[in-house]
Amino acid sequence: MKKLLFVQDKSPHGSIAGQEGLDAILMGSAFADCTVLLLEDGIYQVLDGQQPSSLGTKNYSVTYKALFDYGVKHIFCSETDLQERDLKTDDLLITVEPQSDDQIKKLFVDHDVILSF
Amino acid sequence: MKFSINVLGAPYSSQASLSALRFADAVRSTGHEVYRVFFYHDGVYNGNSLMTAPQDELDLNARWAKFALQHQVELVVCIASSLRRGMLDKAEADRYEKHSHSLSSEFTVSGLGQLIDASLQSDRTVIFSS
């Protein structure tokens, strides 16, 4: 089976890219072996305690919790991105596995299809 | 080789649509296959039948339609992205009791499963983002 890597690299709410990207991940996980990589500002997608209701947008971050139930085995991020944003994995809503730059390069090599939004 | 193309950028606002179209032409003219063109995010606006380009500019909607007819390639717009942005075919317009529809008949409304299927069936998936 082909391995799909979904890359989310934009912060939530400022654009709909993250929300529509998440829809694609949910659909992909029903058909294929899927891995998620939260890159750069994409890490903010899963920041705990989001309250976007005052913006008039939906708090879709909670849907990330369902990804493991849908068969997504790994959600990765960059340890450099965490450091640069002064974030710790405890600040996040779900279990995310920080990776070194070399490990991230390997993710791109090891997957058959890379989808970013 | 079998290619699928994902268009994420709105026509004219970004170069995504034009680049995707030129890439699709290049794929065909070099003897390869386009399995499917999937329009997602603002890319769904490429299906807008009301698009009216100045006479000396390319009409992207018409060019996509021509490409699809010429090469028998599916043009699929994501239903969730389309509905949000008011890109409805006749059936959806009727279902939601809207006064008119906006999607060209050469484009098909379907789900994200078509994007995943295209990625799995094709040798290469190429994304044109804004």
gemmi code that builds the backbone of each chain (N, CA, C; Angstrom):
import gemmi

chains = {
    "A": [
        ("MET", (0.839, -1.203, 0.000), (0.000, 0.000, 0.000), (0.879, 1.261, 0.000)),
        ("LYS", (0.446, 2.236, -0.772), (1.213, 3.485, -0.825), (1.157, 4.219, 0.510)),
        ("LYS", (2.260, 4.881, 0.830), (2.307, 5.648, 2.079), (2.156, 7.135, 1.781)),
        ("LEU", (1.184, 7.747, 2.437), (0.908, 9.172, 2.221), (1.447, 10.000, 3.391)),
        ("LEU", (2.109, 11.085, 3.048), (2.564, 12.031, 4.073), (1.795, 13.344, 3.882)),
        ("PHE", (1.039, 13.716, 4.891), (0.307, 14.981, 4.851), (1.105, 16.031, 5.614)),
        ("VAL", (1.396, 17.128, 4.967), (2.178, 18.192, 5.603), (1.267, 19.391, 5.863)),
        ("GLN", (1.153, 19.745, 7.126), (0.384, 20.938, 7.504), (1.403, 22.000, 7.933)),
        ("ASP", (1.506, 23.088, 7.181), (2.557, 24.059, 7.495), (2.038, 25.489, 7.693)),
        ("LYS", (0.737, 25.602, 7.935), (0.201, 26.952, 8.167), (-0.519, 27.014, 9.503)),
        ("SER", (-0.493, 28.186, 10.126), (-1.166, 28.337, 11.410), (-2.683, 28.296, 11.196)),
        ("PRO", (-3.431, 27.925, 12.225), (-4.882, 27.805, 12.062), (-5.568, 29.178, 12.004)),
        ("HIS", (-6.789, 29.187, 11.478), (-7.707, 30.341, 11.515), (-7.340, 31.501, 10.593)),
        ("GLY", (-6.032, 31.793, 10.415), (-5.637, 32.873, 9.505), (-6.005, 32.545, 8.068)),
        ("SER", (-5.981, 31.258, 7.737), (-6.480, 30.794, 6.449), (-7.190, 29.470, 6.685)),
        ("ILE", (-7.924, 29.030, 5.680), (-8.692, 27.784, 5.841), (-7.848, 26.562, 5.481)),
        ("ALA", (-6.586, 26.804, 5.108), (-5.723, 25.712, 4.633), (-5.637, 24.557, 5.635)),
        ("GLY", (-5.500, 24.883, 6.914), (-5.369, 23.847, 7.928), (-6.630, 23.022, 8.079)),
        ("GLN", (-7.762, 23.717, 8.098), (-9.045, 23.030, 8.273), (-9.340, 22.114, 7.082)),
        ("GLU", (-9.113, 22.626, 5.865), (-9.381, 21.795, 4.687), (-8.318, 20.706, 4.550)),
        ("GLY", (-7.104, 20.999, 5.006), (-6.060, 19.969, 5.022), (-6.425, 18.824, 5.943)),
        ("LEU", (-6.975, 19.173, 7.092), (-7.391, 18.153, 8.059), (-8.500, 17.272, 7.474)),
        ("ASP", (-9.428, 17.875, 6.731), (-10.475, 17.089, 6.055), (-9.842, 16.051, 5.126)),
        ("ALA", (-8.811, 16.479, 4.413), (-8.139, 15.567, 3.472), (-7.426, 14.441, 4.228)),
        ("ILE", (-6.843, 14.774, 5.386), (-6.161, 13.745, 6.186), (-7.175, 12.702, 6.658)),
        ("LEU", (-8.328, 13.182, 7.118), (-9.370, 12.253, 7.588), (-9.798, 11.312, 6.466)),
        ("MET", (-9.977, 11.878, 5.272), (-10.371, 11.041, 4.132), (-9.244, 10.074, 3.767)),
        ("GLY", (-8.019, 10.571, 3.752), (-6.873, 9.727, 3.388), (-6.701, 8.555, 4.326)),
        ("SER", (-6.934, 8.804, 5.613), (-6.705, 7.747, 6.597), (-7.714, 6.604, 6.447)),
        ("ALA", (-8.812, 6.863, 5.755), (-9.797, 5.806, 5.511), (-9.337, 4.858, 4.408)),
        ("PHE", (-8.414, 5.326, 3.560), (-8.019, 4.537, 2.385), (-6.568, 4.079, 2.395)),
        ("ALA", (-5.714, 4.781, 3.118), (-4.282, 4.535, 2.933), (-3.525, 4.657, 4.253)),
        ("ASP", (-2.255, 4.299, 4.170), (-1.345, 4.404, 5.304), (-0.884, 5.874, 5.382)),
        ("CYS", (-1.337, 6.585, 6.407), (-1.101, 8.035, 6.448), (-0.246, 8.467, 7.641)),
        ("THR", (0.647, 9.390, 7.369), (1.449, 10.028, 8.408), (1.211, 11.533, 8.297)),
        ("VAL", (1.218, 12.199, 9.445), (1.009, 13.648, 9.435), (2.278, 14.329, 9.938)),
        ("LEU", (2.699, 15.367, 9.240), (3.844, 16.172, 9.670), (3.377, 17.611, 9.834)),
        ("LEU", (3.524, 18.131, 11.057), (3.166, 19.527, 11.332), (4.459, 20.333, 11.257)),
        ("LEU", (4.566, 21.133, 10.223), (5.825, 21.824, 9.959), (5.660, 23.334, 10.159)),
        ("GLU", (6.739, 23.965, 10.580), (6.753, 25.424, 10.772), (5.522, 25.860, 11.586)),
        ("ASP", (4.780, 26.898, 11.120), (3.636, 27.372, 11.898), (2.494, 26.350, 11.940)),
        ("GLY", (2.600, 25.287, 11.192), (1.606, 24.214, 11.240), (1.489, 23.596, 12.624)),
        ("ILE", (2.529, 23.734, 13.432), (2.485, 23.178, 14.792), (1.380, 23.855, 15.621)),
        ("TYR", (1.092, 25.118, 15.281), (0.030, 25.828, 16.016), (-1.356, 25.219, 15.779)),
        ("GLN", (-1.479, 24.386, 14.739), (-2.758, 23.708, 14.489), (-3.223, 22.931, 15.714)),
        ("VAL", (-2.256, 22.367, 16.456), (-2.624, 21.497, 17.576), (-2.277, 22.117, 18.937)),
        ("LEU", (-2.114, 23.422, 18.954), (-1.880, 24.102, 20.226), (-3.113, 23.925, 21.119)),
        ("ASP", (-2.860, 23.519, 22.346), (-3.973, 23.280, 23.270), (-4.627, 24.610, 23.681)),
        ("GLY", (-5.901, 24.547, 24.009), (-6.595, 25.715, 24.573), (-7.017, 26.768, 23.576)),
        ("GLN", (-7.145, 26.391, 22.313), (-7.594, 27.381, 21.319), (-9.042, 27.774, 21.600)),
        ("GLN", (-9.325, 29.071, 21.486), (-10.698, 29.559, 21.683), (-11.078, 30.476, 20.523)),
        ("PRO", (-11.232, 29.882, 19.351), (-11.463, 30.742, 18.175), (-12.902, 31.231, 18.034)),
        ("SER", (-13.771, 30.879, 18.990), (-15.173, 31.261, 18.809), (-15.323, 32.783, 18.715)),
        ("SER", (-14.429, 33.515, 19.393), (-14.522, 34.977, 19.323), (-14.157, 35.499, 17.932)),
        ("LEU", (-13.475, 34.654, 17.143), (-13.151, 35.035, 15.763), (-14.298, 34.691, 14.823)),
        ("GLY", (-15.221, 33.869, 15.326), (-16.281, 33.386, 14.444), (-15.844, 32.187, 13.633)),
        ("THR", (-14.736, 31.539, 14.019), (-14.324, 30.317, 13.312), (-14.475, 29.120, 14.249)),
        ("LYS", (-14.459, 27.937, 13.626), (-14.717, 26.705, 14.363), (-13.447, 26.202, 15.039)),
        ("ASN", (-13.579, 25.654, 16.229), (-12.406, 25.070, 16.888), (-12.211, 23.638, 16.393)),
        ("TYR", (-11.669, 23.541, 15.171), (-11.509, 22.204, 14.573), (-10.299, 21.468, 15.127)),
        ("SER", (-9.498, 22.154, 15.972), (-8.285, 21.501, 16.490), (-8.616, 20.210, 17.236)),
        ("VAL", (-9.809, 20.169, 17.855), (-10.197, 18.969, 18.605), (-10.324, 17.740, 17.692)),
        ("THR", (-10.569, 17.996, 16.401), (-10.702, 16.872, 15.452), (-9.375, 16.123, 15.301)),
        ("TYR", (-8.257, 16.812, 15.551), (-6.950, 16.143, 15.472), (-6.882, 14.941, 16.418)),
        ("LYS", (-7.640, 15.044, 17.520), (-7.644, 13.940, 18.493), (-8.171, 12.649, 17.874)),
        ("ALA", (-9.046, 12.795, 16.878), (-9.683, 11.610, 16.271), (-8.768, 10.892, 15.279)),
        ("LEU", (-7.671, 11.553, 14.882), (-6.849, 10.975, 13.809), (-6.323, 9.584, 14.156)),
        ("PHE", (-5.951, 9.398, 15.431), (-5.419, 8.084, 15.815), (-6.500, 7.012, 15.688)),
        ("ASP", (-7.748, 7.385, 15.997), (-8.869, 6.433, 15.845), (-9.101, 6.087, 14.374)),
        ("TYR", (-8.726, 7.014, 13.503), (-8.894, 6.777, 12.070), (-7.730, 5.975, 11.482)),
        ("GLY", (-6.763, 5.627, 12.315), (-5.672, 4.780, 11.833), (-4.378, 5.517, 11.531)),
        ("VAL", (-4.333, 6.825, 11.786), (-3.062, 7.542, 11.623), (-2.134, 7.096, 12.753)),
        ("LYS", (-0.964, 6.585, 12.392), (-0.079, 6.022, 13.422), (0.831, 7.075, 14.043)),
        ("HIS", (1.284, 7.994, 13.227), (2.239, 8.980, 13.735), (1.872, 10.402, 13.317)),
        ("ILE", (1.997, 11.301, 14.282), (1.915, 12.726, 13.965), (3.243, 13.320, 14.410)),
        ("PHE", (4.011, 13.783, 13.437), (5.352, 14.277, 13.712), (5.395, 15.806, 13.655)),
        ("CYS", (6.412, 16.362, 14.309), (6.711, 17.780, 14.129), (8.225, 17.933, 14.146)),
        ("SER", (8.683, 19.148, 13.940), (10.113, 19.408, 13.940), (10.534, 19.926, 15.313)),
        ("GLU", (11.580, 19.329, 15.881), (12.031, 19.812, 17.195), (12.565, 21.246, 17.082)),
        ("THR", (13.112, 21.577, 15.917), (13.596, 22.953, 15.694), (12.430, 23.944, 15.722)),
        ("ASP", (11.326, 23.561, 15.061), (10.140, 24.439, 15.045), (9.621, 24.676, 16.465)),
        ("LEU", (9.627, 23.605, 17.283), (9.174, 23.752, 18.675), (10.056, 24.752, 19.420)),
        ("GLN", (11.379, 24.566, 19.293), (12.330, 25.457, 19.986), (12.154, 26.904, 19.542)),
        ("GLU", (12.048, 27.084, 18.226), (11.949, 28.453, 17.691), (10.699, 29.168, 18.181)),
        ("ARG", (9.667, 28.384, 18.506), (8.398, 28.982, 18.946), (8.201, 28.859, 20.448)),
        ("ASP", (9.257, 28.417, 21.139), (9.218, 28.258, 22.598), (8.033, 27.385, 23.032)),
        ("LEU", (7.823, 26.316, 22.287), (6.725, 25.393, 22.594), (7.291, 24.067, 23.105)),
        ("LYS", (6.501, 23.408, 23.932), (6.846, 22.066, 24.395), (5.698, 21.138, 23.992)),
        ("THR", (5.994, 19.846, 23.928), (4.925, 18.915, 23.510), (3.757, 18.940, 24.498)),
        ("ASP", (4.035, 19.349, 25.756), (2.952, 19.471, 26.752), (1.953, 20.573, 26.393)),
        ("ASP", (2.390, 21.526, 25.572), (1.503, 22.621, 25.172), (0.507, 22.185, 24.099)),
        ("LEU", (0.673, 20.945, 23.634), (-0.106, 20.500, 22.483), (-1.279, 19.613, 22.902)),
        ("LEU", (-2.278, 19.631, 22.078), (-3.541, 18.953, 22.345), (-3.447, 17.441, 22.205)),
        ("ILE", (-2.504, 16.996, 21.368), (-2.370, 15.568, 21.063), (-0.901, 15.159, 21.198)),
        ("THR", (-0.658, 13.858, 21.137), (0.724, 13.361, 21.198), (1.389, 13.560, 19.844)),
        ("VAL", (2.400, 14.413, 19.849), (3.149, 14.697, 18.628), (4.595, 14.295, 18.872)),
        ("GLU", (5.213, 13.649, 17.889), (6.587, 13.163, 18.055), (7.577, 14.112, 17.371)),
        ("PRO", (8.386, 14.842, 18.164), (9.363, 15.756, 17.565), (10.478, 14.997, 16.847)),
        ("GLN", (10.872, 15.504, 15.701), (11.898, 14.858, 14.881), (13.027, 15.844, 14.579)),
        ("SER", (14.212, 15.299, 14.393), (15.347, 16.134, 13.983), (15.181, 16.464, 12.495)),
        ("ASP", (15.977, 17.446, 12.030), (15.907, 17.812, 10.606), (16.222, 16.615, 9.714)),
        ("ASP", (17.190, 15.799, 10.127), (17.554, 14.619, 9.320), (16.412, 13.609, 9.269)),
        ("GLN", (15.743, 13.448, 10.406), (14.610, 12.507, 10.438), (13.474, 12.999, 9.534)),
        ("ILE", (13.292, 14.323, 9.493), (12.239, 14.893, 8.647), (12.572, 14.689, 7.165)),
        ("LYS", (13.849, 14.868, 6.844), (14.267, 14.597, 5.451), (13.926, 13.167, 5.079)),
        ("LYS", (14.159, 12.261, 6.017), (13.908, 10.836, 5.774), (12.398, 10.570, 5.567)),
        ("LEU", (11.561, 11.323, 6.299), (10.109, 11.160, 6.128), (9.695, 11.441, 4.680)),
        ("PHE", (10.292, 12.514, 4.122), (9.950, 12.873, 2.740), (10.412, 11.791, 1.762)),
        ("VAL", (11.548, 11.168, 2.089), (12.076, 10.124, 1.205), (11.246, 8.842, 1.324)),
        ("ASP", (10.833, 8.540, 2.539), (10.187, 7.244, 2.807), (8.717, 7.162, 2.378)),
        ("HIS", (8.101, 8.302, 2.057), (6.688, 8.269, 1.667), (6.529, 8.378, 0.153)),
        ("ASP", (5.487, 7.706, -0.359), (5.271, 7.672, -1.806), (4.628, 8.960, -2.314)),
        ("VAL", (3.715, 9.508, -1.507), (2.987, 10.707, -1.931), (3.058, 11.740, -0.812)),
        ("ILE", (3.356, 12.977, -1.164), (3.385, 14.056, -0.173), (2.300, 15.060, -0.546)),
        ("LEU", (1.372, 15.286, 0.369), (0.278, 16.223, 0.104), (0.348, 17.369, 1.092)),
        ("SER", (0.408, 18.591, 0.581), (0.379, 19.750, 1.472), (-0.687, 20.711, 0.952)),
        ("PHE", (-1.179, 21.526, 1.835), (-2.329, 22.371, 1.466), (-2.082, 23.832, 1.810)),
    ],
    "B": [
        ("MET", (3.895, 7.814, -18.162), (3.670, 7.962, -16.724), (2.296, 8.590, -16.464)),
        ("LYS", (1.697, 8.214, -15.348), (0.360, 8.699, -15.019), (0.455, 9.822, -13.968)),
        ("PHE", (-0.067, 10.978, -14.316), (0.003, 12.140, -13.418), (-1.383, 12.505, -12.891)),
        ("SER", (-1.431, 12.967, -11.654), (-2.611, 13.666, -11.168), (-2.196, 15.064, -10.742)),
        ("ILE", (-3.114, 15.982, -10.925), (-2.802, 17.391, -10.669), (-3.796, 17.943, -9.648)),
        ("ASN", (-3.271, 18.559, -8.609), (-4.127, 19.216, -7.613), (-3.932, 20.724, -7.723)),
        ("VAL", (-5.026, 21.431, -7.911), (-4.945, 22.892, -8.029), (-5.553, 23.513, -6.768)),
        ("LEU", (-4.747, 24.285, -6.053), (-5.212, 24.888, -4.794), (-5.422, 26.400, -4.897)),
        ("GLY", (-4.844, 27.012, -5.905), (-4.873, 28.476, -5.999), (-6.035, 28.978, -6.849)),
        ("ALA", (-6.547, 30.158, -6.508), (-7.630, 30.767, -7.277), (-7.100, 31.247, -8.622)),
        ("PRO", (-7.944, 31.201, -9.663), (-7.504, 31.682, -10.967), (-7.186, 33.170, -10.911)),
        ("TYR", (-6.170, 33.574, -11.654), (-5.731, 34.977, -11.777), (-5.104, 35.531, -10.489)),
        ("SER", (-5.677, 35.263, -9.315), (-5.090, 35.775, -8.067), (-3.698, 35.193, -7.857)),
        ("SER", (-3.541, 33.945, -8.269), (-2.213, 33.336, -8.157), (-1.908, 32.653, -9.482)),
        ("GLN", (-0.644, 32.293, -9.642), (-0.237, 31.675, -10.909), (-0.569, 30.185, -10.939)),
        ("ALA", (-1.087, 29.660, -9.802), (-1.279, 28.215, -9.658), (-2.074, 27.605, -10.812)),
        ("SER", (-3.200, 28.229, -11.151), (-4.088, 27.648, -12.161), (-3.431, 27.610, -13.530)),
        ("LEU", (-2.820, 28.731, -13.892), (-2.191, 28.800, -15.211), (-1.021, 27.828, -15.300)),
        ("SER", (-0.224, 27.757, -14.243), (0.905, 26.818, -14.240), (0.404, 25.380, -14.337)),
        ("ALA", (-0.683, 25.093, -13.620), (-1.238, 23.735, -13.637), (-1.723, 23.376, -15.039)),
        ("LEU", (-2.389, 24.331, -15.665), (-2.896, 24.113, -17.019), (-1.749, 23.875, -18.003)),
        ("ARG", (-0.726, 24.687, -17.901), (0.434, 24.541, -18.790), (1.138, 23.218, -18.532)),
        ("PHE", (1.196, 22.831, -17.258), (1.813, 21.548, -16.911), (0.987, 20.393, -17.495)),
        ("ALA", (-0.337, 20.513, -17.366), (-1.221, 19.462, -17.894), (-1.039, 19.328, -19.404)),
        ("ASP", (-0.957, 20.465, -20.102), (-0.714, 20.444, -21.550), (0.614, 19.754, -21.859)),
        ("ALA", (1.631, 20.074, -21.043), (2.967, 19.501, -21.272), (2.964, 17.990, -21.046)),
        ("VAL", (2.215, 17.562, -20.023), (2.120, 16.120, -19.738), (1.558, 15.396, -20.953)),
        ("ARG", (0.465, 15.936, -21.501), (-0.183, 15.294, -22.638), (0.688, 15.361, -23.892)),
        ("SER", (1.313, 16.517, -24.108), (2.063, 16.672, -25.354), (3.355, 15.855, -25.363)),
        ("THR", (3.752, 15.351, -24.199), (4.953, 14.503, -24.168), (4.569, 13.028, -24.015)),
        ("GLY", (3.307, 12.734, -24.288), (2.886, 11.339, -24.362), (2.524, 10.694, -23.043)),
        ("HIS", (2.362, 11.509, -21.993), (1.974, 10.945, -20.700), (0.467, 11.120, -20.470)),
        ("GLU", (0.012, 10.566, -19.372), (-1.422, 10.562, -19.091), (-1.736, 11.470, -17.902)),
        ("VAL", (-2.856, 12.212, -17.996), (-3.371, 12.933, -16.817), (-4.550, 12.117, -16.305)),
        ("TYR", (-4.410, 11.576, -15.119), (-5.448, 10.708, -14.562), (-6.640, 11.537, -14.092)),
        ("ARG", (-6.335, 12.600, -13.383), (-7.418, 13.456, -12.871), (-6.857, 14.825, -12.488)),
        ("VAL", (-7.675, 15.859, -12.665), (-7.332, 17.175, -12.110), (-8.306, 17.412, -10.963)),
        ("PHE", (-7.768, 17.629, -9.787), (-8.622, 17.840, -8.608), (-8.448, 19.272, -8.117)),
        ("PHE", (-9.558, 19.959, -7.969), (-9.528, 21.362, -7.531), (-9.969, 21.433, -6.076)),
        ("TYR", (-9.097, 22.035, -5.277), (-9.345, 22.092, -3.836), (-9.071, 23.521, -3.354)),
        ("HIS", (-9.503, 23.834, -2.134), (-9.333, 25.207, -1.627), (-9.884, 26.208, -2.652)),
        ("ASP", (-9.158, 27.338, -2.842), (-9.598, 28.355, -3.794), (-9.489, 27.879, -5.252)),
        ("GLY", (-8.857, 26.741, -5.451), (-8.770, 26.177, -6.803), (-10.138, 25.893, -7.402)),
        ("VAL", (-11.149, 25.702, -6.542), (-12.495, 25.388, -7.057), (-13.066, 26.528, -7.920)),
        ("TYR", (-12.553, 27.755, -7.721), (-13.049, 28.887, -8.518), (-12.728, 28.736, -10.007)),
        ("ASN", (-11.805, 27.827, -10.333), (-11.528, 27.558, -11.746), (-12.762, 27.031, -12.464)),
        ("GLY", (-13.703, 26.486, -11.698), (-14.917, 25.928, -12.296), (-16.004, 26.952, -12.522)),
        ("ASN", (-15.740, 28.201, -12.197), (-16.774, 29.243, -12.261), (-17.204, 29.534, -13.696)),
        ("SER", (-18.451, 29.179, -14.007), (-18.951, 29.368, -15.377), (-19.201, 30.832, -15.694)),
        ("LEU", (-19.247, 31.672, -14.672), (-19.493, 33.104, -14.899), (-18.193, 33.887, -15.132)),
        ("MET", (-17.082, 33.160, -15.083), (-15.790, 33.812, -15.305), (-15.801, 34.533, -16.662)),
        ("THR", (-15.471, 35.793, -16.655), (-15.484, 36.579, -17.897), (-14.173, 37.339, -18.006)),
        ("ALA", (-13.233, 36.747, -18.708), (-11.901, 37.345, -18.808), (-11.902, 38.439, -19.873)),
        ("PRO", (-11.060, 39.460, -19.713), (-10.905, 40.451, -20.795), (-10.506, 39.724, -22.088)),
        ("GLN", (-10.880, 40.301, -23.222), (-10.675, 39.612, -24.507), (-9.230, 39.245, -24.791)),
        ("ASP", (-8.306, 40.068, -24.283), (-6.903, 39.776, -24.582), (-6.235, 38.950, -23.481)),
        ("GLU", (-7.055, 38.352, -22.600), (-6.492, 37.478, -21.561), (-7.098, 36.089, -21.681)),
        ("LEU", (-6.360, 35.140, -21.140), (-6.794, 33.746, -21.202), (-8.030, 33.530, -20.324)),
        ("ASP", (-9.017, 32.833, -20.856), (-10.185, 32.445, -20.057), (-9.879, 31.070, -19.459)),
        ("LEU", (-9.493, 31.055, -18.204), (-9.008, 29.810, -17.589), (-10.106, 28.752, -17.503)),
        ("ASN", (-11.331, 29.182, -17.204), (-12.436, 28.219, -17.124), (-12.625, 27.521, -18.472)),
        ("ALA", (-12.637, 28.313, -19.534), (-12.832, 27.749, -20.874), (-11.646, 26.865, -21.271)),
        ("ARG", (-10.451, 27.273, -20.873), (-9.255, 26.491, -21.222), (-9.249, 25.135, -20.518)),
        ("TRP", (-9.677, 25.112, -19.257), (-9.773, 23.823, -18.551), (-10.799, 22.933, -19.236)),
        ("ALA", (-11.938, 23.535, -19.583), (-13.005, 22.761, -20.217), (-12.512, 22.168, -21.535)),
        ("LYS", (-11.790, 22.975, -22.299), (-11.259, 22.516, -23.588), (-10.265, 21.367, -23.375)),
        ("PHE", (-9.411, 21.540, -22.377), (-8.416, 20.498, -22.081), (-9.111, 19.180, -21.723)),
        ("ALA", (-10.147, 19.290, -20.891), (-10.853, 18.083, -20.434), (-11.538, 17.365, -21.595)),
        ("LEU", (-12.177, 18.143, -22.469), (-12.881, 17.539, -23.601), (-11.904, 16.916, -24.598)),
        ("GLN", (-10.832, 17.649, -24.851), (-9.843, 17.199, -25.825), (-9.181, 15.889, -25.404)),
        ("HIS", (-8.896, 15.773, -24.109), (-8.117, 14.611, -23.642), (-8.931, 13.664, -22.779)),
        ("GLN", (-10.225, 13.927, -22.646), (-11.090, 13.071, -21.827), (-10.533, 12.912, -20.402)),
        ("VAL", (-10.227, 14.053, -19.794), (-9.688, 14.058, -18.431), (-10.770, 14.586, -17.483)),
        ("GLU", (-10.895, 13.961, -16.341), (-11.872, 14.401, -15.337), (-11.401, 15.679, -14.641)),
        ("LEU", (-12.296, 16.646, -14.540), (-12.036, 17.840, -13.724), (-12.954, 17.726, -12.505)),
        ("VAL", (-12.377, 17.518, -11.343), (-13.204, 17.298, -10.151), (-13.008, 18.435, -9.166)),
        ("VAL", (-14.096, 19.037, -8.710), (-13.994, 20.044, -7.645), (-14.458, 19.418, -6.330)),
        ("CYS", (-13.756, 19.716, -5.262), (-14.117, 19.194, -3.946), (-15.455, 19.795, -3.513)),
        ("ILE", (-16.363, 18.940, -3.104), (-17.709, 19.422, -2.781), (-17.710, 20.350, -1.562)),
        ("ALA", (-16.937, 20.010, -0.541), (-16.942, 20.834, 0.681), (-16.358, 22.217, 0.380)),
        ("SER", (-15.223, 22.232, -0.340), (-14.606, 23.513, -0.709), (-15.538, 24.325, -1.604)),
        ("SER", (-16.205, 23.641, -2.513), (-17.060, 24.320, -3.487), (-18.292, 24.945, -2.843)),
        ("LEU", (-18.953, 24.179, -1.997), (-20.179, 24.685, -1.387), (-19.893, 25.935, -0.561)),
        ("ARG", (-18.804, 25.858, 0.236), (-18.406, 27.027, 1.039), (-18.252, 28.276, 0.191)),
        ("ARG", (-17.703, 28.073, -1.017), (-17.326, 29.219, -1.853), (-18.379, 29.537, -2.915)),
        ("GLY", (-19.528, 28.892, -2.824), (-20.616, 29.210, -3.756), (-20.440, 28.649, -5.146)),
        ("MET", (-19.617, 27.608, -5.289), (-19.465, 26.965, -6.594), (-20.369, 25.732, -6.623)),
        ("LEU", (-21.595, 25.919, -7.095), (-22.587, 24.837, -7.064), (-22.985, 24.431, -8.476)),
        ("ASP", (-23.114, 23.139, -8.679), (-23.718, 22.701, -9.940), (-25.239, 22.739, -9.777)),
        ("LYS", (-25.957, 22.369, -10.838), (-27.419, 22.495, -10.807), (-28.024, 21.646, -9.677)),
        ("ALA", (-27.517, 20.421, -9.538), (-28.080, 19.501, -8.540), (-27.902, 20.049, -7.114)),
        ("GLU", (-26.718, 20.582, -6.827), (-26.458, 21.131, -5.491), (-27.269, 22.403, -5.263)),
        ("ALA", (-27.379, 23.226, -6.311), (-28.156, 24.466, -6.193), (-29.619, 24.139, -5.874)),
        ("ASP", (-30.127, 23.104, -6.531), (-31.513, 22.682, -6.265), (-31.633, 22.150, -4.841)),
        ("ARG", (-30.653, 21.323, -4.442), (-30.697, 20.716, -3.104), (-30.705, 21.777, -2.002)),
        ("TYR", (-29.917, 22.826, -2.201), (-29.822, 23.876, -1.174), (-30.746, 25.064, -1.460)),
        ("GLU", (-31.619, 24.869, -2.453), (-32.615, 25.878, -2.803), (-31.989, 27.244, -3.084)),
        ("LYS", (-30.928, 27.228, -3.896), (-30.292, 28.473, -4.333), (-30.913, 28.898, -5.661)),
        ("HIS", (-30.861, 30.200, -5.928), (-31.561, 30.700, -7.116), (-30.821, 30.411, -8.420)),
        ("SER", (-29.533, 30.051, -8.312), (-28.806, 29.760, -9.553), (-27.613, 28.860, -9.258)),
        ("HIS", (-27.031, 28.338, -10.300), (-25.807, 27.536, -10.116), (-24.653, 28.208, -10.843)),
        ("SER", (-23.442, 27.819, -10.505), (-22.283, 28.577, -10.964), (-21.176, 27.719, -11.565)),
        ("LEU", (-21.305, 26.404, -11.458), (-20.207, 25.535, -11.906), (-20.404, 25.123, -13.367)),
        ("SER", (-19.334, 25.208, -14.136), (-19.406, 24.772, -15.541), (-19.697, 23.279, -15.622)),
        ("SER", (-20.386, 22.902, -16.686), (-20.820, 21.500, -16.810), (-19.637, 20.545, -17.034)),
        ("GLU", (-18.502, 21.068, -17.450), (-17.333, 20.188, -17.666), (-16.683, 19.782, -16.354)),
        ("PHE", (-17.067, 20.437, -15.275), (-16.497, 20.120, -13.954), (-17.476, 19.238, -13.183)),
        ("THR", (-16.928, 18.302, -12.405), (-17.751, 17.400, -11.611), (-17.545, 17.677, -10.132)),
        ("VAL", (-18.650, 17.718, -9.390), (-18.557, 17.893, -7.945), (-18.402, 16.519, -7.301)),
        ("SER", (-17.373, 16.360, -6.488), (-17.223, 15.075, -5.803), (-16.464, 15.270, -4.498)),
        ("GLY", (-16.196, 14.166, -3.822), (-15.598, 14.266, -2.489), (-14.085, 14.136, -2.493)),
        ("LEU", (-13.522, 14.301, -1.302), (-12.071, 14.222, -1.138), (-11.515, 12.833, -1.431)),
        ("GLY", (-12.402, 11.830, -1.446), (-11.961, 10.478, -1.812), (-11.323, 10.473, -3.195)),
        ("GLN", (-11.786, 11.380, -4.066), (-11.235, 11.468, -5.429), (-9.796, 11.975, -5.415)),
        ("LEU", (-9.488, 12.821, -4.439), (-8.120, 13.325, -4.301), (-7.200, 12.187, -3.836)),
        ("ILE", (-7.671, 11.427, -2.849), (-6.868, 10.327, -2.326), (-6.714, 9.241, -3.390)),
        ("ASP", (-7.821, 8.907, -4.056), (-7.775, 7.901, -5.119), (-6.769, 8.300, -6.199)),
        ("ALA", (-6.812, 9.580, -6.593), (-5.901, 10.056, -7.634), (-4.443, 9.908, -7.181)),
        ("SER", (-4.191, 10.206, -5.910), (-2.823, 10.093, -5.384), (-2.360, 8.638, -5.381)),
        ("LEU", (-3.287, 7.736, -5.083), (-2.924, 6.322, -4.997), (-2.769, 5.690, -6.380)),
        ("GLN", (-3.575, 6.149, -7.350), (-3.568, 5.534, -8.681), (-2.470, 6.078, -9.592)),
        ("SER", (-1.965, 7.269, -9.274), (-1.038, 7.921, -10.199), (0.415, 7.678, -9.802)),
        ("ASP", (1.282, 7.766, -10.806), (2.715, 7.645, -10.514), (3.228, 8.908, -9.830)),
        ("ARG", (2.662, 10.038, -10.210), (3.081, 11.304, -9.613), (1.849, 12.170, -9.324)),
        ("THR", (1.852, 12.834, -8.165), (0.826, 13.816, -7.839), (1.518, 15.168, -7.744)),
        ("VAL", (1.063, 16.114, -8.525), (1.718, 17.421, -8.535), (0.734, 18.473, -8.036)),
        ("ILE", (1.162, 19.221, -7.020), (0.281, 20.208, -6.388), (0.644, 21.617, -6.854)),
        ("PHE", (-0.355, 22.362, -7.253), (-0.145, 23.765, -7.620), (-0.823, 24.639, -6.573)),
        ("SER", (-0.024, 25.136, -5.659), (-0.512, 25.895, -4.517), (-0.402, 27.388, -4.805)),
        ("SER", (-1.122, 28.186, -4.059), (-1.062, 29.635, -4.320), (0.180, 30.240, -3.686)),
    ],
}
model = gemmi.Model(1)
for chain_id, residues in chains.items():
    chain = gemmi.Chain(chain_id)
    for i, (resn, *xyz) in enumerate(residues, 1):
        res = gemmi.Residue()
        res.name, res.seqid = resn, gemmi.SeqId(i, " ")
        for name, pos in zip(("N", "CA", "C"), xyz):
            atom = gemmi.Atom()
            atom.name, atom.element = name, gemmi.Element(name[0])
            atom.pos, atom.b_iso = gemmi.Position(*pos), 0.0
            res.add_atom(atom)
        chain.add_residue(res)
    model.add_chain(chain)
structure = gemmi.Structure()
structure.add_model(model)
structure.setup_entities()
